[in-house]
Amino acid sequence: MADERLDAEWVRVWCEQAGAALTELVLSFQVRHGFPPGRNAVTLASEESHKATDALVELTPIPSDLTTMYWVIDVVSLPDVDSGYFIHPPSTVASQFREYGSIQIDGEEPALVFASDGGGHLFALAGSGRVWRSTTASWFDQFDLAAASLQEFLERLAQRINGQL
């Protein structure tokens, strides 16, 4: 699967399904947990986020799957799914790249941080298409393989959303 590239139509369908599941999650959240949910949302790309994606591409060579994802999605905010998951907008990825650079993983092409969880762990996508997760809340510590592809990473997020229902 790592050799296959992410398809924009697949991402659009993922957004629709994740959005529907989040709607269901939010409607039952307060009853189940005793407090109101945070802002759980999949925000679709806009003209502004497309410009930010173009600027990111000009700044650094980014994995093609990340470009495909950002052409469909601007940001994903899931504070109430497990300990929280967040796909950063392309403008944030660019700012973080300027400040920290890419992630160096042994035996892997440089990786670009694009997401995090509620514990501060980072997710980075390498040119190979693999997604890596930091073992600590640090840009400079070890990263372990989290998913064989960005599609697998998104599929796992959907499973986590559905697991909260």
C-alpha positions in Angstrom: 0.0 0.0 0.0 2.9 2.4 0.7 3.7 2.4 -3.1 0.1 3.6 -3.9 -0.6 7.3 -3.7 -3.4 9.0 -1.9 -6.5 9.7 -4.1 -8.3 13.0 -3.6 -11.7 11.4 -4.1 -10.9 8.9 -1.4 -10.0 11.8 0.9 -13.4 13.6 0.1 -15.3 10.4 1.0 -13.3 10.1 4.2 -14.2 13.7 5.1 -17.9 13.0 4.5 -17.8 9.8 6.6 -15.7 11.3 9.4 -18.0 14.4 9.4 -21.1 12.2 9.8 -19.5 10.2 12.6 -18.4 13.4 14.4 -21.9 14.8 14.2 -23.1 11.6 15.9 -20.3 11.8 18.5 -21.0 15.4 19.4 -24.8 14.8 19.7 -24.3 12.1 22.4 -21.1 13.4 23.9 -22.5 15.4 26.9 -24.9 12.7 27.9 -22.1 10.1 27.9 -19.4 12.2 29.5 -21.1 14.8 31.6 -19.5 17.8 30.0 -19.8 19.5 26.5 -17.6 18.4 23.7 -14.8 20.5 22.2 -14.9 21.6 18.6 -14.5 18.3 16.7 -14.4 19.1 13.0 -13.0 18.2 9.6 -12.6 21.5 7.8 -12.4 21.3 4.1 -9.8 23.2 2.1 -10.6 26.7 0.9 -9.0 29.1 -1.5 -6.9 30.5 1.4 -5.7 27.0 2.5 -4.9 26.2 -1.2 -2.6 29.2 -1.2 -1.0 28.1 2.0 -0.5 24.6 0.5 1.1 26.2 -2.6 3.4 28.3 -0.3 4.3 25.1 1.6 5.2 23.4 -1.6 7.4 26.3 -2.6 9.1 26.3 0.8 10.1 22.6 0.9 9.5 19.5 -1.2 6.6 17.9 0.6 5.3 14.3 0.1 2.8 14.2 -2.7 0.2 12.5 -0.5 0.3 15.5 1.9 -0.3 17.9 -1.1 -3.3 15.7 -2.1 -4.7 15.7 1.4 -4.3 19.5 1.8 -6.0 20.1 -1.5 -9.1 18.5 0.1 -8.7 19.1 3.9 -7.5 22.3 5.7 -7.5 21.1 9.3 -8.9 18.2 11.4 -9.6 18.9 15.0 -10.6 15.9 17.2 -10.1 17.0 20.8 -12.6 14.4 22.1 -11.3 11.4 20.2 -9.1 9.4 22.6 -6.7 12.0 24.0 -7.1 14.1 20.9 -5.9 14.2 17.3 -5.1 17.3 15.2 -4.1 17.5 11.6 -2.5 20.9 11.3 -3.4 23.4 8.6 -0.7 23.9 5.9 0.1 27.4 7.2 1.0 25.8 10.5 3.1 23.1 8.9 5.0 25.8 7.0 5.6 27.8 10.2 6.8 24.7 12.0 9.1 23.8 9.1 10.7 27.3 9.2 11.3 26.9 12.9 12.3 23.3 13.3 13.0 21.9 9.8 12.2 18.4 8.7 12.4 15.3 10.9 15.4 13.0 10.3 14.6 9.3 10.6 17.3 6.7 10.1 16.9 5.0 6.7 14.1 7.3 5.7 13.7 10.4 3.5 13.2 13.6 5.6 9.7 13.7 7.1 7.4 16.7 7.5 5.4 17.1 10.7 1.7 17.5 9.8 -0.2 16.4 12.9 -0.1 15.8 16.6 -2.1 14.2 19.4 -3.4 15.6 22.6 -0.3 14.4 24.4 2.0 16.4 22.2 3.3 13.5 20.1 4.0 14.5 16.6 3.1 12.8 13.3 5.4 13.2 10.3 5.0 12.0 6.7 8.1 11.0 4.9 8.7 11.0 1.2 8.2 7.2 1.2 4.6 7.8 2.2 5.1 6.3 5.7 3.7 8.1 8.7 5.9 8.3 11.8 5.0 9.2 15.4 7.3 10.7 18.0 7.9 8.6 21.1 7.8 11.8 23.2 6.4 15.3 22.8 9.6 16.4 21.0 10.8 17.3 17.5 14.2 15.9 18.3 13.6 12.5 19.9 12.9 9.1 18.3 10.1 8.5 15.8 8.4 5.1 15.4 6.4 3.9 12.4 2.7 4.8 12.9 1.2 3.8 9.5 2.4 2.5 6.2 0.7 5.4 4.4 -1.3 8.5 4.9 -4.4 6.7 3.8 -3.8 4.1 6.6 -3.3 6.9 9.1 -6.7 8.5 8.1 -8.4 5.1 8.2 -7.1 4.6 11.7 -8.4 8.1 12.7 -11.8 7.1 11.3 -11.7 3.9 13.4 -10.9 5.9 16.5 -13.9 8.3 15.8 -16.2 5.4 15.3 -14.9 3.7 18.4 -16.1 6.7 20.5 -19.7 6.2 19.3 
